[in-house]
């Protein structure tokens, strides 16, 4: 990287890493889909991506462990489901930083990137290595613990059947943000406008929370 890239990389690191939270998304992935996730790969998810802030044992074969400080808390929109629901904005970009297996269970760790995602394709940092160590340790400690009951329901797991960053043809979504989700795409989510409004409310609530903390 040239000096300008280094500066932008440092700016992005200072934006991405502070206040990271781990979210989980448990699912069943076929071998050919699992193999699409390789260390260092950048992927884009065009839909709202449901995750939970509640981390328990794993009843499925795979877990996405997503590290982000920009997922939006929309648990206020739940109706007694108690999922601890967070979502990311559409077209969020992630870097695969680790694939970790324990017996028949696999954890895929993703780092939520920003608009300077290209700078992370061929670069890594000590912080990423620390995050990998932390996520592996947490997986080892949680994998055979009792699951969170609300996250072991058919209703929740059916929301998570589609892989992140990969379409119904087992292809990566374009990073150029030029693939359009149509009514025939199996990953289409109903009520996109409604979800946009919910996310906006969540962002406003988060901003108010931050203002309160700054005033305290």
C-alpha contacts under 8 A as a table, 3 or more apart, distances in Angstrom:
res1	aa1	res2	aa2	distance
1	X	4	X	7.79
1	X	5	X	5.43
1	X	6	X	6.01
2	X	5	X	5.28
2	X	6	X	6.19
3	X	6	X	5.04
3	X	7	X	6.22
4	X	7	X	5.11
4	X	8	X	6.28
5	X	8	X	5.04
5	X	9	X	5.94
5	X	119	X	7.16
6	X	9	X	4.99
6	X	10	X	6.20
7	X	10	X	5.19
7	X	11	X	6.28
8	X	11	X	4.98
8	X	12	X	6.15
8	X	116	X	7.33
9	X	12	X	5.13
9	X	13	X	6.13
9	X	116	X	7.28
9	X	119	X	6.25
9	X	120	X	7.74
10	X	13	X	5.03
10	X	14	X	6.20
11	X	14	X	5.19
11	X	15	X	6.34
12	X	15	X	4.91
12	X	16	X	5.90
12	X	114	X	6.89
12	X	116	X	6.77
13	X	16	X	5.07
13	X	17	X	5.75
14	X	17	X	5.96
14	X	18	X	6.55
15	X	18	X	6.62
16	X	20	X	7.55
16	X	68	X	7.21
16	X	69	X	6.81
16	X	112	X	7.26
16	X	113	X	6.56
16	X	114	X	7.22
17	X	20	X	5.74
17	X	68	X	7.76
17	X	69	X	7.46
18	X	69	X	7.31
19	X	69	X	5.74
20	X	67	X	5.96
20	X	68	X	5.07
20	X	69	X	4.70
21	X	67	X	5.59
21	X	68	X	5.50
21	X	69	X	5.94
22	X	53	X	6.87
22	X	65	X	6.37
22	X	66	X	5.56
22	X	67	X	4.74
22	X	68	X	6.67
23	X	51	X	5.95
23	X	52	X	5.42
23	X	53	X	4.85
23	X	54	X	7.36
23	X	55	X	7.46
23	X	65	X	5.80
23	X	66	X	5.08
23	X	67	X	6.47
23	X	68	X	7.76
24	X	51	X	5.53
24	X	52	X	5.39
24	X	53	X	6.60
24	X	54	X	7.46
24	X	55	X	6.58
24	X	63	X	6.55
24	X	64	X	5.53
24	X	65	X	4.83
24	X	66	X	6.14
25	X	50	X	7.33
25	X	51	X	5.08
25	X	52	X	6.55
25	X	63	X	5.69
25	X	64	X	5.04
25	X	65	X	6.82
25	X	66	X	7.99
25	X	160	X	6.86
26	X	58	X	7.19
26	X	59	X	7.99
26	X	60	X	6.20
26	X	61	X	7.77
26	X	62	X	5.78
26	X	63	X	4.34
26	X	64	X	6.23
26	X	157	X	7.42
26	X	160	X	7.09
27	X	60	X	5.52
27	X	61	X	6.51
27	X	62	X	5.35
27	X	63	X	6.24
27	X	157	X	6.82
27	X	160	X	6.13
27	X	161	X	6.20
28	X	60	X	5.77
28	X	61	X	5.23
28	X	62	X	5.63
28	X	161	X	7.18
29	X	33	X	6.14
29	X	34	X	6.08
29	X	61	X	7.14
29	X	62	X	6.54
29	X	163	X	7.40
30	X	33	X	5.32
30	X	34	X	6.22
31	X	34	X	5.02
31	X	35	X	6.11
32	X	35	X	5.26
32	X	36	X	6.85
32	X	170	X	7.95
33	X	36	X	5.33
33	X	37	X	7.52
33	X	163	X	7.80
33	X	170	X	6.59
34	X	37	X	5.78
35	X	38	X	7.00
37	X	41	X	6.88
37	X	96	X	6.74
37	X	99	X	7.62
37	X	108	X	7.64
38	X	41	X	5.70
38	X	96	X	6.53
38	X	98	X	7.71
38	X	99	X	7.31
39	X	96	X	5.35
39	X	97	X	5.29
39	X	98	X	5.73
39	X	99	X	7.13
40	X	95	X	6.04
40	X	96	X	5.30
40	X	97	X	5.73
40	X	121	X	6.25
40	X	122	X	7.38
41	X	95	X	5.69
41	X	96	X	5.32
41	X	97	X	7.86
41	X	121	X	7.06
42	X	93	X	6.92
42	X	94	X	5.65
42	X	95	X	4.50
42	X	96	X	6.41
42	X	117	X	7.84
42	X	121	X	6.74
43	X	93	X	5.70
43	X	94	X	5.36
43	X	95	X	6.39
43	X	96	X	7.77
43	X	164	X	7.91
43	X	165	X	5.18
43	X	172	X	7.06
43	X	173	X	7.11
43	X	175	X	6.77
44	X	91	X	5.84
44	X	92	X	5.71
44	X	93	X	4.45
44	X	94	X	6.34
44	X	164	X	7.74
44	X	165	X	4.97
44	X	172	X	7.93
44	X	173	X	6.08
44	X	174	X	7.08
44	X	175	X	5.81
44	X	177	X	7.95
45	X	48	X	7.70
45	X	49	X	7.47
45	X	90	X	6.66
45	X	91	X	5.08
45	X	92	X	5.53
45	X	93	X	6.46
45	X	164	X	5.86
45	X	165	X	4.54
45	X	166	X	7.67
45	X	173	X	7.10
46	X	90	X	4.98
46	X	91	X	4.11
46	X	92	X	6.86
46	X	165	X	7.53
46	X	173	X	7.68
46	X	177	X	7.78
46	X	181	X	7.83
47	X	89	X	7.57
47	X	90	X	4.76
47	X	91	X	6.50
47	X	187	X	7.49
47	X	188	X	7.44
47	X	189	X	7.24
48	X	87	X	6.00
48	X	88	X	5.68
48	X	89	X	5.76
48	X	90	X	5.04
48	X	189	X	7.88
49	X	87	X	5.19
49	X	88	X	5.53
49	X	89	X	7.63
49	X	90	X	7.64
49	X	164	X	7.76
50	X	85	X	6.74
50	X	86	X	6.04
50	X	87	X	4.85
50	X	88	X	7.37
50	X	159	X	7.40
50	X	160	X	7.16
51	X	85	X	5.97
51	X	86	X	5.40
51	X	87	X	6.11
52	X	55	X	7.37
52	X	83	X	6.23
52	X	84	X	5.11
52	X	85	X	4.95
52	X	86	X	5.88
53	X	84	X	5.39
53	X	85	X	6.81
53	X	86	X	7.07
54	X	83	X	7.30
54	X	84	X	5.96
54	X	148	X	7.24
55	X	142	X	7.66
55	X	148	X	7.13
56	X	142	X	5.86
56	X	143	X	7.40
56	X	145	X	6.34
56	X	146	X	6.36
56	X	147	X	4.73
56	X	148	X	5.24
57	X	142	X	5.19
57	X	143	X	4.77
57	X	144	X	5.29
57	X	145	X	4.35
57	X	146	X	4.91
57	X	147	X	4.01
57	X	148	X	6.89
58	X	61	X	7.55
58	X	62	X	7.93
58	X	63	X	7.51
58	X	142	X	7.56
58	X	143	X	5.28
58	X	144	X	6.59
58	X	145	X	7.53
58	X	146	X	7.85
58	X	147	X	6.04
59	X	147	X	6.89
59	X	152	X	7.18
60	X	63	X	7.55
60	X	105	X	7.73
61	X	104	X	6.61
61	X	105	X	4.99
61	X	106	X	6.38
62	X	105	X	5.85
62	X	106	X	4.82
62	X	107	X	5.76
62	X	108	X	7.51
63	X	106	X	6.33
63	X	107	X	4.74
63	X	108	X	6.17
64	X	107	X	5.85
64	X	108	X	4.85
64	X	109	X	5.83
64	X	110	X	7.10
65	X	107	X	6.69
65	X	108	X	6.04
65	X	109	X	4.65
65	X	110	X	6.20
65	X	135	X	7.40
66	X	109	X	5.81
66	X	110	X	4.76
66	X	111	X	6.04
66	X	112	X	7.14
67	X	109	X	7.54
67	X	110	X	6.14
67	X	111	X	5.00
67	X	112	X	6.10
68	X	71	X	6.36
68	X	111	X	6.47
68	X	112	X	5.17
69	X	112	X	7.96
70	X	88	X	7.14
70	X	112	X	7.98
71	X	86	X	6.03
71	X	87	X	5.45
71	X	88	X	4.68
71	X	89	X	7.41
72	X	86	X	5.28
72	X	87	X	5.35
72	X	88	X	6.12
72	X	89	X	7.95
72	X	199	X	6.53
72	X	202	X	5.96
72	X	203	X	6.48
72	X	206	X	7.99
73	X	76	X	7.64
73	X	84	X	7.95
73	X	85	X	6.35
73	X	86	X	4.49
73	X	87	X	6.81
73	X	202	X	5.91
74	X	77	X	5.54
74	X	78	X	7.36
74	X	85	X	5.82
74	X	86	X	5.52
74	X	87	X	7.19
74	X	198	X	6.98
74	X	199	X	6.86
74	X	202	X	5.83
75	X	78	X	5.23
75	X	82	X	7.52
75	X	83	X	7.32
75	X	84	X	5.57
75	X	85	X	4.86
75	X	86	X	6.74
77	X	198	X	7.50
78	X	81	X	5.99
78	X	82	X	6.97
78	X	83	X	7.80
78	X	85	X	7.68
79	X	82	X	7.77
81	X	150	X	6.79
82	X	85	X	7.79
82	X	150	X	6.49
83	X	150	X	6.01
83	X	151	X	6.36
83	X	156	X	7.88
87	X	199	X	7.98
88	X	92	X	6.73
89	X	92	X	5.95
89	X	199	X	7.94
91	X	177	X	6.99
92	X	112	X	7.40
92	X	113	X	7.55
92	X	114	X	7.91
93	X	112	X	6.11
93	X	113	X	5.48
93	X	114	X	6.93
93	X	117	X	7.29
94	X	110	X	5.81
94	X	111	X	5.28
94	X	112	X	4.58
94	X	113	X	5.39
95	X	110	X	5.43
95	X	111	X	5.10
95	X	112	X	6.66
95	X	113	X	6.91
95	X	120	X	7.71
95	X	121	X	7.87
96	X	99	X	7.82
96	X	108	X	7.20
96	X	109	X	5.99
96	X	110	X	4.69
96	X	111	X	6.55
97	X	108	X	7.96
97	X	109	X	5.78
97	X	110	X	5.86
97	X	111	X	6.75
97	X	128	X	7.33
97	X	132	X	7.07
98	X	107	X	7.91
98	X	108	X	5.95
98	X	109	X	5.11
98	X	110	X	7.37
98	X	132	X	6.43
99	X	106	X	7.00
99	X	107	X	5.77
99	X	108	X	4.69
99	X	109	X	6.37
100	X	106	X	5.64
100	X	107	X	5.14
100	X	108	X	6.56
100	X	136	X	7.01
101	X	104	X	7.16
101	X	105	X	5.72
101	X	106	X	4.40
101	X	107	X	6.36
102	X	105	X	5.26
102	X	106	X	6.38
102	X	140	X	7.93
107	X	139	X	7.44
109	X	132	X	7.60
109	X	135	X	7.40
113	X	116	X	7.48
113	X	117	X	5.75
114	X	117	X	5.70
116	X	119	X	5.88
116	X	120	X	7.62
117	X	120	X	5.41
117	X	121	X	7.07
118	X	121	X	5.45
119	X	122	X	6.90
119	X	123	X	6.72
120	X	123	X	4.98
120	X	124	X	6.78
124	X	128	X	6.53
125	X	128	X	5.31
125	X	129	X	6.70
126	X	129	X	5.05
126	X	130	X	6.25
127	X	130	X	5.03
127	X	131	X	6.18
128	X	131	X	4.97
128	X	132	X	6.20
129	X	132	X	5.07
129	X	133	X	6.32
130	X	133	X	5.13
130	X	134	X	6.18
131	X	134	X	5.03
131	X	135	X	6.02
132	X	135	X	5.19
132	X	136	X	6.10
133	X	136	X	5.27
133	X	137	X	6.20
134	X	137	X	5.20
134	X	138	X	6.15
135	X	138	X	5.10
135	X	139	X	6.09
136	X	139	X	5.03
136	X	140	X	6.17
137	X	140	X	5.12
137	X	141	X	6.21
138	X	141	X	5.07
138	X	142	X	6.03
139	X	142	X	5.16
139	X	143	X	5.50
140	X	143	X	5.65
141	X	144	X	7.52
141	X	145	X	7.56
142	X	145	X	5.15
147	X	151	X	7.23
147	X	152	X	6.69
148	X	151	X	5.35
148	X	152	X	6.51
149	X	152	X	5.24
149	X	153	X	7.05
150	X	153	X	5.86
150	X	156	X	7.49
151	X	156	X	5.91
151	X	157	X	7.11
152	X	156	X	7.04
152	X	157	X	6.92
153	X	156	X	5.44
153	X	157	X	6.28
154	X	157	X	5.18
154	X	158	X	5.94
155	X	158	X	5.44
155	X	159	X	6.91
156	X	159	X	5.43
156	X	160	X	7.12
157	X	160	X	5.24
157	X	161	X	6.74
158	X	161	X	5.59
159	X	162	X	7.92
160	X	163	X	7.60
162	X	187	X	7.05
163	X	166	X	5.79
163	X	167	X	7.59
165	X	172	X	5.87
165	X	173	X	5.68
166	X	169	X	7.87
166	X	170	X	5.81
166	X	171	X	5.37
166	X	172	X	4.52
166	X	173	X	5.62
167	X	170	X	5.45
167	X	171	X	5.48
167	X	172	X	6.33
167	X	173	X	6.26
167	X	187	X	7.51
168	X	171	X	7.33
168	X	185	X	7.69
168	X	186	X	6.70
168	X	187	X	7.57
173	X	179	X	7.07
174	X	177	X	5.92
174	X	178	X	6.61
174	X	179	X	6.36
175	X	178	X	7.79
176	X	179	X	7.98
181	X	184	X	7.99
181	X	185	X	5.98
181	X	187	X	7.69
181	X	188	X	6.38
182	X	185	X	5.30
182	X	188	X	6.88
183	X	186	X	7.90
183	X	188	X	6.46
184	X	188	X	7.70
185	X	188	X	5.64
189	X	192	X	6.36
191	X	194	X	5.10
191	X	195	X	6.18
192	X	195	X	5.01
192	X	196	X	6.10
193	X	196	X	5.00
193	X	197	X	6.41
194	X	197	X	5.18
194	X	198	X	6.37
195	X	198	X	4.94
195	X	199	X	6.11
196	X	199	X	5.15
196	X	200	X	6.19
197	X	200	X	5.07
197	X	201	X	6.29
198	X	201	X	5.13
198	X	202	X	6.26
199	X	202	X	4.86
199	X	203	X	6.12
200	X	203	X	5.04
200	X	204	X	6.18
201	X	204	X	5.10
201	X	205	X	6.17
202	X	205	X	5.06
202	X	206	X	6.16
203	X	206	X	5.00
203	X	207	X	6.13
204	X	207	X	5.08
204	X	208	X	6.22
205	X	208	X	5.15
205	X	209	X	6.18
206	X	209	X	4.98
206	X	210	X	6.20
207	X	210	X	5.07
207	X	211	X	6.18
208	X	211	X	5.02
208	X	212	X	6.18
209	X	212	X	5.13
209	X	213	X	6.32
210	X	213	X	5.09
210	X	214	X	6.19
211	X	214	X	5.05
211	X	215	X	6.16
212	X	215	X	5.13
212	X	216	X	6.17
213	X	216	X	5.16
